[in-house]
Amino acid sequence: MQSNNNNNNYITIPPVYVYFKEAFTNNRKTYLVYPDWTLNQFRDAMKPIIAIDFGFDAFDLVQTGQPSSENGEPMAQSNEIKLKDLWTSELTIAFYIRRLI
């Protein structure tokens, strides 16, 4: 019998696919993301994946749909705000990966 006492309840919603596009290129990928991640957990989880798939590890994540597109404001940093708090648990969002030089 499985215990109902779950000490790892920070991830309670299944992952969803989120689209990423390298800014100013045609390079793109889709990754599974957990809506329960905080903004900082999200960025930390994506950093090694982006480094492997795109070949760089210094970047900003920029939400698509901003008026200035790839030049938009980067995603904020927070250990409190979860992705689902900003975009619901479906995460119907996409991000530009803007390389930092």
Buried (B, 14 or more C-beta within 10 A) or exposed (E): EEEEEEEEEEEEBEBBEBEBBBBEEEEBBEBEBBBBBBBBBBBEBBBEEBEEBBEEEEBBBBBBEEEEEBEBEBBEEBEEBBBBBBBEBEBEBBBBBBBEE
